[in-house]
Amino acid sequence: MHRSLIRMFVIATLCMGLGSAPDPACAARSSPADSASSSGTNGNPSIQISETVFDFGEVVEGAMVEHEFAVKNTGKGTLEIDQVRPG
């Protein structure tokens, strides 16, 4: 009985540890801060974003809110922005 409880505890601990491990695919993606500091060389595009995060504060449910981010291409290539997602 005692060994069964210990085994169950060890298995549960391992499952929780493996379930909370970071996803390597997510870690490989660049964050907005990484993109904002990239530099364009060899004719590549380079993005400059002065503000990468904006906090609306408390918003009443159902209210429409907007914020514009200034984005500038400081490189020589064409800058394409795709797969934009809310944080």
Protein Blocks (a to p, Z undefined) as FASTA:
>chain_A
ZZmmmmmmmmmmmmmmmmmpccfklmmpccfklmmmpcceehiacdddfblbdcebjade
hiacddddddddfbfbdcddehiacZZ
